[in-house]
Amino acid sequence: MLGRLSPQTLRILALLVVLALVLAFFASQVPNYFNARLFNRISSSVAIMALIATAQTLVILTRNIDLSIGSVVGFTAFATGNLVAGSPDIHPLVLVVYAMLVGAGFGLINGVIVAYARVPSIIVTLATMAIFRSALVEYSDAKSITSSQLPQWLVQFPNTSLFEVGGVQFRAAFVTAVIVVLIVHVALNRLRPARRLYAVGSNPEAAEMAGINLRLTVLSAFVMAGALAGLAGFMFLARFGNITVVAGLGFELKSVAAAVVGGVNIFGGSGTVLGALIGAILVDLIDTSLVRWALVSEFWREAVLGALILTAVAVDAILMRRLIRMRIAREKERLAALPQTEAVE
Amino acid sequence: MTLLRRLQSWEGFLLAALLCIMVMNSILSPQFLTVGNQINLFQLSIEKIIVALIMTFVIINAEIDLSVGSMMGLSACAFGWLFQQGVDPVLAIVICLGIGALGGALNGWFIARVGLPSLVVTLATLIGFRGLARVLVEDRGITDFPDWFDAFGQQGLIGPIPFALIAFVVLFVVLWVVLQRSGFGRKTYVIGTNREVAIYAGIDTARHKMIIFTASGLISAFAGLLFAARVGAVRGDVALGFELDIITMVLLGGVSIFGGTGSLMGTLLAILIVLNLRNGMALVNITGHIQTGVVGMLLIASVLVPRIDLGRLRRSKEETA
């Protein structure tokens, strides 16, 4: 029965099992582990991580990487904060669109250089990571945004409870992020233009033969990733309120880590944003839970995280190889059975 | 004619760019060409440029090592921790170098034997090694190392030239011979150009990659110790984010991210360019983040510029033909 499921579904099921195991483990170790605060803390952090993991996934699917995501988040958080501090009466929707447009603008810069000037994405985004960050330094003039400059609705947005299930609050930021991830997920699975990301990532030559515009596809992946990073920047602003020039530093590698744990192939062509979302949750869950585990000091967080990523990827690679071998063997058996039936006919 | 042909090579272009920057700098400030400033210019980034040398091997081999900064941090913190536990400093140095080789071998094992992409493996160890460093020193800072240890990092060993700079020069010469003049070096290029071909040619590519990653860990650990000696203190965030600066220098030196091409001379010239450029910008009061931005633009330009030239060259050739 397991053999019939697609590798992607298997991966997501496996991730959910791991998630359940981690929860069960910490529940047995930490007294009063399951409480509303655990969910709230993780969900407000995941609201940002899920968006950047999704953004990163879109780019990785096309065999590229975006190391500038952290700088884009930082810049849009600051720019959005600056805009709303200057004109507090601005409509919330306009503010969100502004954040996404600024982000998409940065994505466009990355995308044009990668797709049309054909510079490897790791070089381009390594450079733009620094360039966008220095743009932020210039733009901010070494000032920072403080939450007192922001309107009340914005500061309260991440903590607004939309609905409650058994005492667990589903807060606006988290719900928004999950909805966005689900929309992207459905689009990637059902929409023809979005399927092109997979085609380009798994075999660029074949995709080109099939009439797909490679450059445009890669460009649009970067632009969409930029827009999502912009949205994450908005969330970042709403959650933290205080924005300095180092906002979003290190997000680029965290997003890659979440995507990779979520089963996104770093060489492109395979992976789901739903996996990336679970990857982001898993990373955050372990991060938050280790702090409360009395047996180890909280300084073990990163060490455990590194080991987890390595294990996840190694196990995934080994299992996938075995699965593929199994399927090839089965296919061979099927083919071996075929000539006999032909002979009978 | 030969000069012109030389200038057309990437190294020639870098050399020309370097001379321009140096001339500009010496016009901007009379302090620039003093021995003190020249040594200082190296000293401020000596750990990064030492690691850039081995990173050249890694990238020519068509791999990447993101964990070098964290390994530098781990080695520095391990030294601090061991020193605090009362371990003899010399023994502590040996242990730290051992940790470096071990960590590098761990990377190499996952990459070469398990067959995982180096980007993913070293991203995980980037987080993991940094985590171990934080486990060792938590949120403390460790100082008060023995005087001779600090002196190694801070004072001149031969005249005004400090130990770290001598180590850099020696390492450069040794690695240059290995990469440019030995069978090991040729194999590094062959594996980077086409791993399949290398395997069919009978090269043990897995062993080769193991050696390179182990060396990368070892040299990073060494650089981490130099950092501890130069600063005279360690904290959990030692060398945080250095990997990106190091990779930038190597790529700027003309080493292809896809492996197979590049040279240590190119890396050396790129190092000199970055150091002089940063020094020059500091002389005219341009701050750190902006400096990094300028280096970033230079990185993109370094890939774009040679391509534009080639196109023009081809067109003009076609016209004359």
Chai-1 contact restraints between the chains, C-beta under 6 A:
chainA,res_idxA,chainB,res_idxB,connection_type,confidence,min_distance_angstrom,max_distance_angstrom,comment,restraint_id
A,A117,B,L304,contact,1.0,0.0,6.0,A-B,restraint_1
A,V119,B,V303,contact,1.0,0.0,6.0,A-B,restraint_2
A,P120,B,I257,contact,1.0,0.0,6.0,A-B,restraint_3
A,I122,B,I257,contact,1.0,0.0,6.0,A-B,restraint_4
A,I123,B,L251,contact,1.0,0.0,6.0,A-B,restraint_5
A,I123,B,I257,contact,1.0,0.0,6.0,A-B,restraint_6
A,I123,B,V303,contact,1.0,0.0,6.0,A-B,restraint_7
A,A127,B,G296,contact,1.0,0.0,6.0,A-B,restraint_8
A,A127,B,L299,contact,1.0,0.0,6.0,A-B,restraint_9
A,A127,B,I300,contact,1.0,0.0,6.0,A-B,restraint_10
A,A130,B,T292,contact,1.0,0.0,6.0,A-B,restraint_11
A,A130,B,G293,contact,1.0,0.0,6.0,A-B,restraint_12
A,A130,B,G296,contact,1.0,0.0,6.0,A-B,restraint_13
A,I131,B,G293,contact,1.0,0.0,6.0,A-B,restraint_14
A,I131,B,G296,contact,1.0,0.0,6.0,A-B,restraint_15
A,R133,B,H289,contact,1.0,0.0,6.0,A-B,restraint_16
A,S134,B,H289,contact,1.0,0.0,6.0,A-B,restraint_17
A,S134,B,I290,contact,1.0,0.0,6.0,A-B,restraint_18
A,S134,B,G293,contact,1.0,0.0,6.0,A-B,restraint_19
A,V137,B,H289,contact,1.0,0.0,6.0,A-B,restraint_20
A,V260,B,V120,contact,1.0,0.0,6.0,A-B,restraint_21
A,I266,B,P117,contact,1.0,0.0,6.0,A-B,restraint_22
A,I266,B,L119,contact,1.0,0.0,6.0,A-B,restraint_23
A,I266,B,V120,contact,1.0,0.0,6.0,A-B,restraint_24
A,F299,B,R134,contact,1.0,0.0,6.0,A-B,restraint_25
A,F299,B,V135,contact,1.0,0.0,6.0,A-B,restraint_26
A,F299,B,E138,contact,1.0,0.0,6.0,A-B,restraint_27
A,W300,B,V135,contact,1.0,0.0,6.0,A-B,restraint_28
A,E302,B,I127,contact,1.0,0.0,6.0,A-B,restraint_29
A,E302,B,R130,contact,1.0,0.0,6.0,A-B,restraint_30
A,E302,B,G131,contact,1.0,0.0,6.0,A-B,restraint_31
A,A303,B,G128,contact,1.0,0.0,6.0,A-B,restraint_32
A,A303,B,G131,contact,1.0,0.0,6.0,A-B,restraint_33
A,A303,B,L132,contact,1.0,0.0,6.0,A-B,restraint_34
A,A303,B,V135,contact,1.0,0.0,6.0,A-B,restraint_35
A,L305,B,I127,contact,1.0,0.0,6.0,A-B,restraint_36
A,G306,B,A124,contact,1.0,0.0,6.0,A-B,restraint_37
A,G306,B,T125,contact,1.0,0.0,6.0,A-B,restraint_38
A,G306,B,I127,contact,1.0,0.0,6.0,A-B,restraint_39
A,G306,B,G128,contact,1.0,0.0,6.0,A-B,restraint_40
A,G306,B,G131,contact,1.0,0.0,6.0,A-B,restraint_41
A,A307,B,G128,contact,1.0,0.0,6.0,A-B,restraint_42
A,I309,B,A124,contact,1.0,0.0,6.0,A-B,restraint_43
A,L310,B,A124,contact,1.0,0.0,6.0,A-B,restraint_44
A,V313,B,L116,contact,1.0,0.0,6.0,A-B,restraint_45
A,V313,B,V120,contact,1.0,0.0,6.0,A-B,restraint_46
A,A314,B,V114,contact,1.0,0.0,6.0,A-B,restraint_47
A,A317,B,L116,contact,1.0,0.0,6.0,A-B,restraint_48
